[in-house]
Amino acid sequence: MRGPLTMQRFASSVRLQTDYGPGVPEQRPKMKPSTLLYTVEPKGKQGSFMRFVATAKSQFPLIGGALVGVALYSAATLAIPAGFGQLIDFASKGEMPFTTSAQLWGFFCVGAVGNILRMSCIGIAGERLIADLRKRLYKAIVNQPTAFFDSQDNRTGALVQRLSLDCNVVGSSLTEAIMNGSKNLLQTVGSVAVMLYYSPMMTGVIIAMIPPIAVYAGLYGRYVRRLQTLMQDAMAEGATVAEERLGSIRTVKSFGREEQELTWYGSKIENVFVVSKRMLLWSASYSASLQFLGYGALYAIMWAGSMLVASGHLSPGILFSFVLYTVYCGIGLMGLTNLATEINKGYGASIRLFDILDREAALQHEAATGKHIVPLKANWNIKFESVNFAYPSRPEAMIYRGLTLDLKPSQTTCIVGASGSGKSSMALLLLKLYESNQGSITVDGDRLEDLDTKWLRSKIGYVGQEPVLFGGTVAQNIAYGLEGRNWDEPLDRWAQSSVVDAATRANAHEFITSLPQGYETFVGEQGRNLSGGQKQRIAIARALIRSPNLLILDEATSALDSESEIVVHEAIGKLIDASKGKQNRMVLMFAHKLSMIRKADHIVVLDGGAVIAQGTFDDVSKNSVFCQLVGLTKAIPAPAADKSEDSA
């Protein structure tokens, strides 16, 4: 979704060109092609109209069945006015033949069968197409790089809107266009053909009206397409606001912001109303003008036909049939003009979908042309060599400037630094959620970007600052770390045993069993039914169940109260002790609490995007920046754990 061009958006769009002048060449990040891929919009084929139409090709068998139904329905419908005309002519002579009546009832039955066939086939095809579109789009969204979600245009609410409304508009417009378009086309062409047979002169009046109506419909359709795009954007903004605010309803209520949020959401919905009103007014004017033209044509036909009947050149029955065919033709023309409107609505919505689908295609191409190394055995010697890194959404803010670091296997390393020094960024780089701009990151000599992403992430257990749980049971959230398991898949005996073992190692088993339903307790949306410490221990268990070679703990206790912090500290301490000396096992933690830092074998101090000190606790405690970060006034040897020093 592209929002309105504000000064802030304009400034951000030109920042890359203006922030890095020739006087500061050392600050200009050299973006890799893959990084740029995620920050620019694909151009070209996503706007193709034929590509929009081709979206329905997967449903061609059902569409073929629907077209057969349309043919039966249209043939029967076109035969009915002629039959009625014959009845009138026979009745005027005092006759009522059985054959004509039987034929009409036969046409009624054929039309009903054709109608059932076309509506059932196209209905199933439409629902199947919408479902397939949603699955394709969801897959494309999930496969996007993390930088994609950093954009304001790709907030959660907007993406949910794409999945729900846009897919529905595209699928419905295509299937309805095929069904109604073919029906109206056959109805219009068939009616004109029969009318030409009855009276070429009166038919000429109808045909003369078709070109201006077609031009009018085309212009109206183009305008509606623009309005539909505005409508989709406005609705996406409203959905984003609702999703964000309802997802943080406790924060909204705690600050007493209900009235302000109602006003904010109301303004977004008013934008939807304004666009909807414009569309409805134009639609009403368009329909009324076409109806006026239709009545005018019908009047002309009735006047001319009455003259022909009076002169004996036309029978009353044929005039009645001709009038019905004129009505059929008008309905068909109206349907065809509305068809253009519906197609333009779907086309406008499809551009948003193709934008995301094209990004996934580009990513797949890049992945197919790259390496996918899966080491037979990894020692997990990780090296950062002259790494420069900036987030694609903020390329002017360099996080790392020539970062060089050697992380040894089979040891616990603690990264210490001020807020914004790049601690968490290191974890995101190792997980390949972002790529460095310059330099290299290697694992046992293999470049990180050459390693198979799925293999790499399966070997890493990550616990973030704020634990993220899903709306399910405790067992489901822990088992989420098991590779290859579906969310709703029942846990077998081995999986249940693994869940309990991971929870025990994370100091979580005791509190879980005290819950009302134990491991089957529903945690609530984002784990709201649990305390911070409980959520964090479940997150640790979820990471441990993978038996990771690299366990990353990103400020795992920073958001906890003192009581929960002690319990989580104890769990982390057990993990560190259990990993000491084990081959192919490494713990990388980011911390600022002394009790956590002292558990590390190796400590690295970051400042200004580079390493300024590293070594044992005694080594780095001589560094003034480190002492300031952890609240030390002088170098203190590592004593037995003293919680009173955990003040920083």
C-alpha positions in Angstrom: 0.0 0.0 0.0 1.3 3.4 -0.9 0.2 6.2 1.3 -0.2 9.9 0.5 3.0 11.8 -0.5 3.7 13.8 2.7 6.8 15.8 3.3 8.2 13.1 5.6 7.7 10.4 2.8 9.2 12.8 0.3 12.3 13.4 2.5 12.8 9.7 3.1 12.6 9.0 -0.6 15.4 11.3 -1.5 17.6 10.7 1.6 19.8 8.2 -0.1 20.7 10.8 -2.7 21.4 13.6 -0.4 22.8 12.2 2.9 26.0 10.9 1.4 27.8 13.7 -0.3 31.2 13.4 -1.9 32.8 14.7 1.2 32.0 11.6 3.3 32.6 8.6 1.0 33.6 6.4 3.9 30.0 6.5 5.3 28.3 5.4 2.1 27.2 1.8 2.5 27.8 -0.4 -0.6 24.4 -2.1 -0.9 24.4 -5.7 -2.2 21.9 -6.4 -5.0 19.9 -8.6 -2.6 19.6 -5.8 -0.1 18.4 -3.4 -2.8 15.9 -5.9 -4.0 14.0 -5.6 -0.8 13.8 -1.8 -0.8 12.6 -1.1 -4.3 9.3 -2.0 -5.9 9.4 -4.4 -8.8 8.4 -2.8 -12.0 7.0 -4.1 -15.2 5.0 -7.3 -15.5 3.0 -6.9 -12.3 0.9 -4.3 -14.1 0.0 -6.6 -17.0 -3.7 -7.0 -17.7 -3.3 -10.4 -19.4 -1.4 -11.6 -16.3 -4.4 -10.6 -14.2 -6.7 -12.6 -16.5 -4.3 -15.6 -16.5 -4.7 -15.8 -12.8 -7.9 -17.9 -13.5 -6.2 -20.5 -15.7 -5.9 -23.0 -12.8 -9.7 -23.2 -12.8 -10.2 -23.8 -16.5 -11.9 -27.2 -16.1 -14.6 -25.8 -13.9 -14.8 -22.6 -16.0 -15.3 -24.9 -19.0 -18.2 -26.5 -17.3 -19.6 -23.1 -16.5 -19.4 -22.0 -20.1 -21.3 -25.1 -21.2 -24.0 -24.1 -18.7 -23.9 -20.6 -20.1 -24.4 -21.9 -23.6 -27.4 -24.0 -22.6 -28.9 -21.2 -20.6 -28.4 -18.6 -23.3 -29.7 -20.8 -26.1 -32.9 -21.6 -24.1 -33.3 -17.9 -23.1 -33.0 -16.7 -26.7 -35.6 -19.1 -27.9 -38.3 -18.1 -25.4 -39.2 -14.6 -26.9 -39.8 -16.2 -30.3 -42.0 -18.8 -28.7 -44.0 -16.2 -26.9 -44.4 -14.3 -30.2 -45.8 -17.4 -31.9 -48.3 -17.9 -29.0 -49.6 -14.3 -29.5 -49.9 -14.7 -33.3 -51.7 -18.0 -32.9 -54.0 -16.6 -30.1 -54.9 -13.7 -32.4 -56.2 -16.3 -34.9 -58.0 -18.2 -32.2 -55.5 -21.1 -32.1 -53.4 -22.5 -29.3 -51.1 -25.4 -30.7 -49.8 -27.9 -28.1 -46.4 -28.1 -29.9 -45.5 -24.5 -29.2 -46.4 -24.8 -25.5 -44.4 -28.0 -25.2 -41.4 -26.4 -26.8 -41.5 -23.4 -24.4 -41.6 -25.8 -21.4 -38.7 -27.6 -22.8 -36.8 -24.3 -23.1 -37.6 -23.6 -19.5 -36.2 -26.9 -18.4 -33.0 -26.6 -20.5 -32.5 -23.0 -19.2 -32.9 -24.2 -15.6 -30.3 -27.0 -16.0 -27.9 -24.6 -17.7 -28.3 -22.1 -14.9 -27.6 -24.7 -12.2 -24.5 -25.9 -14.1 -23.1 -22.4 -14.7 -23.7 -21.1 -11.2 -22.4 -24.2 -9.4 -19.3 -24.5 -11.5 -18.4 -20.8 -11.5 -19.2 -20.6 -7.7 -16.8 -23.5 -6.9 -14.2 -22.1 -9.3 -14.4 -18.7 -7.7 -14.0 -20.0 -4.1 -11.1 -22.3 -5.2 -9.4 -19.4 -7.0 -9.7 -17.1 -3.9 -8.4 -19.9 -1.6 -5.4 -20.5 -4.0 -4.7 -16.8 -4.2 -4.7 -16.4 -0.4 -2.3 -19.4 0.0 0.0 -18.1 -2.7 0.0 -14.6 -1.2 0.5 -15.9 2.3 3.5 -18.0 1.2 4.9 -14.9 -0.6 4.5 -12.8 2.5 6.0 -15.4 4.8 9.0 -15.8 2.5 9.8 -12.1 2.4 13.0 -10.9 4.0 12.7 -9.1 7.3 13.4 -5.8 5.7 10.2 -6.1 3.8 8.2 -5.8 7.0 10.2 -2.8 8.2 8.3 -0.7 5.6 5.4 1.4 6.6 3.5 0.2 3.5 3.8 -3.4 4.7 2.4 -3.2 8.2 0.5 -6.2 9.5 -3.0 -4.7 9.0 -2.2 -3.8 5.4 -1.0 -7.3 4.7 -4.0 -8.9 6.3 -6.1 -6.6 4.1 -4.3 -8.0 1.0 -5.0 -11.5 2.2 -8.7 -11.0 2.9 -10.2 -8.3 0.8 -7.9 -8.0 -2.2 -7.8 -11.7 -2.9 -11.6 -11.8 -2.7 -12.0 -8.9 -5.1 -9.6 -10.4 -7.6 -11.1 -13.9 -7.5 -14.7 -12.7 -7.5 -14.2 -10.2 -10.4 -12.5 -12.8 -12.6 -15.1 -15.6 -12.1 -18.0 -13.2 -12.3 -16.6 -11.6 -15.4 -16.2 -15.0 -17.1 -19.7 -16.1 -16.2 -21.6 -12.9 -16.7 -19.4 -11.7 -19.5 -20.0 -14.8 -21.6 -23.7 -14.8 -20.8 -24.2 -11.2 -21.6 -22.1 -11.4 -24.8 -24.2 -14.4 -26.1 -27.4 -12.7 -25.1 -26.5 -9.5 -26.8 -25.1 -11.1 -30.0 -28.0 -13.6 -30.2 -30.6 -10.9 -29.7 -29.1 -8.7 -32.4 -29.0 -11.6 -34.8 -32.6 -12.4 -34.3 -33.7 -8.8 -34.5 -31.8 -8.4 -37.8 -33.8 -11.4 -39.1 -37.1 -9.8 -37.9 -36.4 -6.2 -38.9 -33.0 -4.8 -40.1 -34.4 -1.2 -40.0 -35.4 -1.3 -36.3 -32.2 -3.2 -35.4 -30.1 -0.4 -37.0 -31.4 1.9 -34.3 -30.1 -0.4 -31.6 -26.7 -1.0 -33.2 -26.1 2.7 -33.7 -26.3 3.1 -29.9 -23.6 0.5 -29.1 -20.4 2.5 -30.0 -21.1 5.6 -27.8 -22.2 3.3 -24.9 -18.9 1.3 -25.3 -16.8 4.5 -25.2 -18.7 5.7 -22.2 -18.3 2.4 -20.4 -14.5 2.4 -21.1 -14.0 5.9 -19.6 -16.1 5.0 -16.6 -14.2 1.8 -16.1 -10.8 3.5 -16.0 -12.1 6.0 -13.4 -13.5 3.2 -11.3 -10.2 1.4 -11.4 -8.5 4.4 -9.9 -11.2 4.7 -7.3 -10.9 1.0 -6.4 -7.2 1.5 -5.8 -7.9 4.4 -3.5 -10.5 2.3 -1.8 -8.2 -0.6 -1.2 -5.5 1.7 0.3 -8.0 3.5 2.6 -9.4 0.2 3.9 -5.9 -1.2 4.4 -5.1 1.9 6.5 -8.2 1.3 8.6 -7.4 -2.4 9.1 -3.8 -1.5 10.1 -5.0 0.9 12.8 -7.6 -1.6 14.1 -5.1 -4.5 14.2 -2.4 -2.5 16.0 -4.6 -0.9 18.5 -6.7 -4.0 19.3 -3.5 -6.0 19.6 -2.3 -3.5 22.2 -5.6 -2.9 23.9 -4.1 -3.0 27.4 -1.7 -0.2 26.5 -4.5 1.8 25.1 -6.6 1.4 28.2 -3.8 2.0 30.6 -3.1 5.4 29.0 -6.8 6.2 28.9 -6.6 6.7 25.1 -9.9 5.1 24.1 -11.5 8.4 22.9 -8.4 9.3 20.9 -8.2 5.9 19.3 -11.9 6.1 18.3 -11.2 9.4 16.7 -8.1 8.1 14.9 -9.9 5.0 13.6 -12.9 7.0 12.7 -10.8 9.3 10.5 -9.6 6.3 8.6 -13.1 4.9 8.1 -14.2 8.4 7.0 -11.6 8.2 4.2 -13.2 4.9 3.2 -16.6 6.5 3.2 -15.5 9.4 1.1 -14.1 7.2 -1.6 -17.1 4.9 -1.4 -19.5 7.8 -1.8 -17.7 9.0 -4.9 -17.8 5.5 -6.4 -21.5 5.1 -5.5 -22.4 8.5 -7.0 -20.6 7.8 -10.2 -22.1 4.3 -10.3 -25.6 5.8 -9.8 -25.1 8.4 -12.5 -23.7 5.8 -14.9 -26.5 3.3 -14.4 -29.2 6.0 -14.7 -27.7 7.4 -17.9 -27.6 3.9 -19.4 -31.2 3.3 -18.3 -32.3 6.5 -19.9 -30.7 5.5 -23.2 -32.3 2.1 -22.9 -35.8 3.6 -22.4 -35.2 5.9 -25.3 -34.3 3.0 -27.6 -37.3 1.1 -26.4 -39.6 4.0 -27.1 -38.2 4.3 -30.6 -38.7 0.6 -31.2 -42.3 0.6 -29.9 -43.1 3.7 -32.1 -41.6 2.3 -35.3 -43.0 -1.2 -34.6 -46.5 0.1 -34.1 -46.3 1.8 -37.4 -45.2 -1.4 -39.1 -48.0 -3.4 -37.4 -50.5 -0.9 -38.5 -49.3 -1.1 -42.1 -49.4 -4.9 -42.0 -45.6 -5.3 -42.4 -45.2 -6.8 -39.0 -47.4 -9.1 -36.9 -48.2 -8.3 -33.2 -46.4 -11.5 -32.1 -43.2 -10.5 -33.9 -43.3 -7.0 -32.4 -43.7 -8.5 -29.0 -40.7 -10.8 -29.6 -38.7 -7.9 -31.0 -39.4 -5.8 -27.9 -38.3 -8.7 -25.6 -35.1 -9.2 -27.7 -34.5 -5.4 -27.4 -34.8 -5.8 -23.6 -32.5 -8.8 -23.7 -30.0 -6.8 -25.8 -30.2 -3.8 -23.4 -29.7 -6.1 -20.3 -26.7 -7.7 -22.1 -25.2 -4.4 -23.0 -25.7 -3.1 -19.4 -24.1 -6.3 -18.2 -21.1 -5.9 -20.5 -20.5 -2.3 -19.4 -20.8 -3.4 -15.7 -18.4 -6.2 -16.6 -15.8 -3.6 -17.6 -16.3 -1.9 -14.2 -15.9 -5.2 -12.2 -12.8 -6.2 -14.2 -11.2 -2.8 -13.5 -11.9 -3.3 -9.8 -10.2 -6.7 -9.8 -7.4 -5.4 -12.0 -6.7 -2.6 -9.5 -6.6 -5.0 -6.6 -4.4 -7.5 -8.5 -1.6 -5.0 -8.9 -1.1 -5.0 -5.1 -1.0 -8.8 -5.1 1.4 -9.1 -8.0 3.8 -6.6 -6.3 4.3 -9.1 -3.4 4.2 -12.2 -5.6 6.9 -10.7 -7.9 9.1 -10.0 -4.9 8.9 -13.7 -3.9 9.7 -14.7 -7.5 12.8 -12.5 -7.4 13.9 -14.0 -4.1 13.4 -17.6 -5.5 15.5 -16.7 -8.5 18.2 -15.4 -6.3 18.1 -18.5 -4.1 18.2 -20.8 -7.1 21.3 -19.1 -8.5 23.1 -19.1 -5.1 24.9 -21.7 -3.1 23.2 -23.9 -0.5 26.0 -25.4 1.5 25.0 -27.9 4.2 28.1 -28.9 6.2 28.4 -32.5 7.1 29.9 -31.4 10.4 30.2 -27.8 11.8 32.5 -26.7 14.6 30.8 -23.3 14.8 33.8 -21.1 14.6 32.1 -17.8 13.6 34.1 -14.9 12.3 33.0 -11.3 11.5 35.6 -9.7 9.1 35.4 -5.9 8.4 31.6 -6.0 8.5 29.6 -2.9 7.7 25.9 -3.0 8.2 22.9 -0.7 8.1 19.2 -1.6 8.1 17.7 -1.1 4.6 14.9 1.1 6.0 17.6 3.4 7.6 20.6 3.1 5.3 22.1 6.4 6.7 22.4 4.9 10.2 25.4 2.6 10.1 25.2 -0.1 12.9 28.6 -1.7 12.2 31.7 0.0 10.8 34.3 -2.5 10.1 33.3 -5.0 12.8 35.9 -7.8 13.2 35.2 -10.5 15.7 36.1 -14.2 16.2 33.6 -16.3 18.2 35.2 -19.5 19.3 33.2 -22.7 19.5 32.4 -24.6 22.7 32.3 -21.5 24.8 29.9 -18.9 26.1 30.4 -15.4 24.7 28.7 -12.3 26.1 28.3 -9.2 24.0 28.1 -6.0 26.1 27.2 -2.5 24.7 25.0 0.5 25.0 21.5 0.6 23.6 21.9 0.9 19.8 25.4 -0.4 19.7 24.4 -3.4 17.5 24.0 -6.3 20.0 20.7 -7.5 18.6 21.8 -6.8 15.1 24.4 -9.5 15.4 21.8 -12.1 16.1 19.7 -10.9 13.2 22.7 -11.2 10.9 23.6 -14.7 12.1 20.0 -15.8 11.5 20.2 -14.4 8.0 17.3 -12.1 8.6 19.4 -9.3 7.2 22.6 -9.2 5.2 25.7 -7.2 5.8 26.5 -4.4 3.4 30.3 -5.0 3.3 32.7 -7.5 4.7 32.0 -11.2 5.4 30.6 -13.4 8.1 31.8 -17.0 8.0 31.0 -20.2 9.8 34.0 -22.6 9.7 35.3 -20.7 6.7 32.0 -20.9 4.7 30.4 -17.5 4.0 27.1 -17.1 5.8 25.2 -16.2 2.7 26.4 -19.5 1.0 25.0 -21.7 3.8 21.6 -23.2 3.4 19.2 -20.9 5.3 16.9 -23.7 6.4 19.8 -25.8 7.7 21.4 -22.8 9.5 18.3 -21.7 11.3 17.5 -25.3 12.4 20.9 -25.3 14.2 20.2 -22.0 16.1 18.0 -21.4 19.1 17.0 -17.8 19.6 15.4 -16.1 22.6 14.6 -12.4 22.2 14.2 -9.6 24.7 10.4 -9.8 24.5 9.1 -13.3 24.2 6.6 -13.9 21.4 4.0 -16.6 22.0 1.2 -17.7 19.8 -2.5 -18.1 20.7 -2.4 -21.8 21.6 -1.5 -24.2 24.4 1.8 -24.2 26.3 2.7 -27.5 24.7 2.0 -26.1 21.2 4.2 -23.1 21.8 7.1 -25.2 23.0 6.7 -27.8 20.3 6.8 -24.9 17.8 10.6 -25.3 17.9 10.5 -28.9 16.6 11.4 -29.0 12.9 8.7 -30.2 10.5 5.7 -30.1 12.8 2.4 -28.4 11.9 0.8 -26.2 14.5 -2.4 -28.2 14.9 -0.7 -31.6 14.7 -1.3 -33.7 17.8 1.9 -34.4 19.9 3.0 -38.0 19.8 4.7 -39.6 22.7 8.2 -38.6 21.6 7.1 -35.0 21.0 5.4 -34.9 24.4 8.6 -36.2 26.1 10.7 -33.6 24.2 8.4 -30.8 25.3 8.6 -31.8 29.0 12.4 -32.3 28.8 12.8 -28.8 27.3 10.5 -27.2 29.8 12.4 -28.9 32.7 15.8 -27.6 31.4 14.2 -24.1 31.1 13.0 -24.1 34.7 9.4 -24.1 33.4 8.1 -27.5 34.2 7.1 -26.8 37.7 5.0 -23.7 37.0 3.5 -25.3 33.9 2.2 -28.3 35.9 0.7 -25.9 38.4 -1.5 -24.3 35.7 -5.2 -25.3 35.6 -4.7 -27.6 32.5 -0.9 -28.0 32.7 0.7 -28.2 29.3 -2.7 -27.9 27.6 -3.4 -24.5 29.2 -4.3 -21.8 26.6 -1.7 -19.0 26.9 -3.9 -16.3 25.3 -3.1 -14.0 22.4 0.6 -13.3 22.5 0.8 -15.2 25.8 -1.3 -12.6 27.7 -2.5 -15.2 30.3 1.1 -15.7 31.5 3.5 -13.5 33.4 6.7 -12.1 31.7 8.9 -14.6 33.5 6.6 -17.5 32.5 6.5 -16.4 28.9 10.3 -16.1 28.8 10.9 -19.6 30.2 8.5 -21.0 27.6 10.5 -19.1 24.9 13.7 -20.6 26.3 12.1 -24.1 26.2 11.0 -23.5 22.6 14.6 -22.7 21.7 16.1 -25.7 23.7 13.8 -28.3 22.1 15.7 -27.8 18.9 18.9 -29.0 20.5 20.7 -26.0 18.9 24.4 -25.8 18.2 24.2 -22.1 18.8 22.0 -20.7 21.5 21.4 -16.9 21.3 20.1 -15.1 24.3 19.2 -11.5 23.5 18.8 -9.6 26.8 16.6 -12.5 27.9 15.9 -10.9 31.3 15.8 -7.2 30.5 12.0 -6.9 30.6 11.4 -9.0 33.7 10.7 -8.1 37.4 13.4 -9.1 39.9 11.6 -12.2 41.1 11.1 -13.5 37.5 14.6 -12.4 36.6 16.1 -14.7 39.4 14.2 -17.7 38.1 15.2 -17.1 34.4 18.8 -16.4 35.5 18.9 -19.7 37.2 17.6 -21.4 34.0 20.2 -19.7 31.8 22.9 -20.5 34.3 22.0 -24.2 34.0 22.1 -24.0 30.2 25.5 -22.3 30.2 26.9 -24.9 32.7 25.5 -27.7 30.6 27.1 -26.4 27.4 30.6 -25.8 28.8 33.2 -28.0 27.2 30.7 -29.6 24.8 31.8 -29.9 21.2 29.7 -28.0 18.6 27.8 -26.1 21.3 28.0 -22.4 21.7 26.1 -19.8 23.8 26.0 -16.2 22.5 24.3 -13.8 24.9 23.8 -10.1 25.0 23.5 -8.7 28.5 24.3 -5.8 30.8 23.7 -7.5 34.1 26.9 -8.5 36.0 25.5 -11.8 37.2 24.9 -12.8 33.5 28.2 -11.3 32.2 30.3 -13.2 34.7 29.0 -16.5 33.5 30.6 -16.0 30.1 34.0 -17.4 29.1 34.6 -14.5 26.7 33.3 -11.0 26.9 33.1 -8.5 23.9 32.5 -4.8 24.4 30.9 -2.9 21.5 30.9 0.8 21.0 30.4 2.9 17.9 29.8 -0.2 15.7 33.2 -1.8 16.5 34.9 -4.0 19.2 36.7 -1.8 21.7 37.6 -4.6 24.2 37.4 -8.3 24.6 38.6 -11.1 26.8 37.8 -12.5 30.3 35.9 -10.5 32.9 39.2 -9.3 34.4 40.4 -8.2 31.0 37.4 -6.1 30.1 36.8 -4.7 33.5 39.9 -2.5 32.9 38.0 -0.8 30.1 36.3 2.5 31.2 33.4 2.0 28.7 32.7 -1.4 30.1 32.8 -0.2 33.6 30.4 2.6 32.8 28.0 0.2 31.0 27.7 -2.3 33.9 28.0 0.3 36.7 31.5 -0.5 38.0 33.6 2.3 39.4 36.8 0.2 39.4 38.0 -3.1 38.2 36.4 -5.8 40.4 37.6 -9.4 40.3 34.9 -12.0 39.6 33.6 -13.1 43.1 30.9 -15.5 43.9 27.5 -14.3 42.6 26.4 -11.2 44.4 23.0 -10.1 43.4 23.5 -6.7 45.0 25.8 -5.7 42.1 23.1 -6.4 39.5 22.0 -2.8 39.6 22.9 -1.9 36.0 
